[in-house]
């Protein structure tokens, strides 16, 4: 069966302003598309995502629609900028909302997210890409996603400077090659899981 990927842009910058995070996310999705993966994405800050850890926080919460798009996809890409060495507050809110999956484990011990692959994209003008990746990896794995080898692509500019990823004349070769590897490994793992789903940990 064909695969699909859904990207979450966790920039603090609302549309239609340009976003370095969106650029890297688009590049990851473009590499996935080369493997015949259907792709789509959304910029989280453009939606009313309520704070909380439930699947639906009511009162105009737009998370349920995004959550369904996550569940409809085989691959998830979480893209975030670095602020003060941390994932953006938007990325942290996404992790908090994904926490609801922990309350939806079925009687056989299966998560709603089992069989879905997650990857990460990070941009910033300061150190911290590995730390940010580690935080996202941990959260995504905790709620049932599977992380492939080399599943993060990132670019970090010189500290305390104003050059953004979107302002570079061309994509650095190391970032481009890492994005290519991310896509290849993610698609390979997603196809393996599609053909051989996780067995129930506690079969009835």
N, C-alpha and C positions, 0 to 999 in steps of 0.2 A: 504494500500500500504506500502511496506517496506520503511524505513527511511535511509537516508545517512547523514554522517557528514564529514566536511572538516576542517582540522586544519591548522592554519597559525602560523608557528614558527617564532617569531620576534627576535630571537637571533642575536647578532652581529657576531657570529662565523660561518664562511662558512663551508660547507661540504668539506671533510668527517670528520672533527674534531668532537669529542664528544661534546654534548651540554646538560647541565642540563635542559634547557628549553625544548629540544626535549624529554628528558626522562619523564618529567612530562606530556607533551603533549601526548606522547605515552601511558602513564598510563590512562589518561582521555579517549583517543580513545579506549583503551582496555576495559574499563568499559562500554563505549557505545556499543561496539561490543557484550557484554554479553546480550544486549537487542535486538539483531538481527539487529543492525544498521551497514550498510556498511561504512567503514571509509577510509580516505585518508588524506594526509597532504603534505605541502611543506614548505621548508625553504626559507623565502622571500629574504634573503641576497644572495642566489644563483641565483637570477634573476635580470635583469636590470629593476628596477621599477623607472620610472622617477618621479621627483618631480612634483606636480601639483594637481589639484582638478577635472580634467576631466576624463571621462571614458577611454580615449585613448590619451596619450600625444605624440603619433607618434614617428618617429625616433628610431625604435627598442624597444619601450616600451613593456615590457612583462606583464604589468598589465592586459590588456584585457583578456588574457587566464586565469589568476588567478581569475579575477572577474567573468568569466563565471562559473568556478568551484564553486565559492561561491554561485552563483544563482542556480546552479544545485543541491545543497545540502539543506537538511532540517535544519541541525544544523551547526553552525559555532563555532569553538573553536579558540580563539585568545590567544596565549601563548607568554609571554614576560619576560625577565629578568628585574630586577630593577637596574637602574644606577642613582646615585645621587638622590635617592628617586623618580625617574620618570620612566614611561614606556620607553623602548628603543626608539631610534630615528627611528628604523625600524617600531615599532608599531605605532608611531605617523604618519609616512608616510602612513601606511595602513589606518589609520583613515582619513587622508587627501584625499586619493584616493577614499575611500568609500563615501566621501562627494558628489561625482557626483550623487549619488542616489537622492539627494534633488532636482536636476534639472529634474528628470524623473518621478515625481509624475503625474499620469494620470488625466484625466478630472474629474474622480470620487473621486479624493483625495487619491488614493491608491499608496503606494510605491512599487517599484519592490521587496523589501525585506519583505513586509508584509507576515506574516505566517511563517517566518523563526526564529529560536531560536538561540540565541548567548550566549556563556559561555566564561569564562576567566580562564587562568592558569598563575601563577606568581611565579618566583623563584628569590632569591637574598641573598646576605650576609649583608643586612642592612635592617633597618625598611622601611616601605613604601608600603607593600602589599595592605593594605586597600586603600591607596591613589591611587595607580596604578589601582586597580580594579575599583574604583569610576570613574576615568578618562575614562577608557575603556567602562564601563557601559553607561556613559552619551553619549559618541560618538556613540556607537552601537545603543542605543535607539533612538537617534536623527535621524539616517538614516533608521529607520524602523524595526530594529530587536526587538524581544521580549525576555526579560530577565527572566528566571525562578527564583524561590526561591533557595537560596543557590547555585548560579550558578558560584561560583569561588572556585578554589582549589589553595592552595599556600604553599610554604615552604620558610621560611626566616631563614638563619643561623645567627650565632653570628656576630655582627658588627665587621668590621676590621679584620676578620679572613679569612683563605684561603680554608676552607672546602666547597666544592660545593655539590649541591644536588646529582650529579652523583657519587660523591665519598663516599656517605654514605653506610655503610654495608647493610642496609635495609631501606625500606621506612618507615618513622615514621607513627605510627598508626593513629594519628590525620589527617595527610595528606591523607592517604589511605582511611579513612572513609569519609572524606570530598569529595574526588574524587568519591567515590561510590554514595554519596548523589547527587552530581552534575549530574552524568549520569542519575540516576533514575528520578530526577525532570525534566531534560532537555528532556528526551525521552517522559515522560508523557505529558509535555506541547506541544511538537512537534506533538504528535498523536492527542491531542485535537484540535490543530490548523489545522491539516490536515483534520480532520473530520468536523470541524466547522470554516471555514475561516473567517477572519475579513470582516464585511460588508463594502461596500463603504461608506466613510463618507459623500460624496456628490452624492448620486445616481442620475443619469440623468433621 
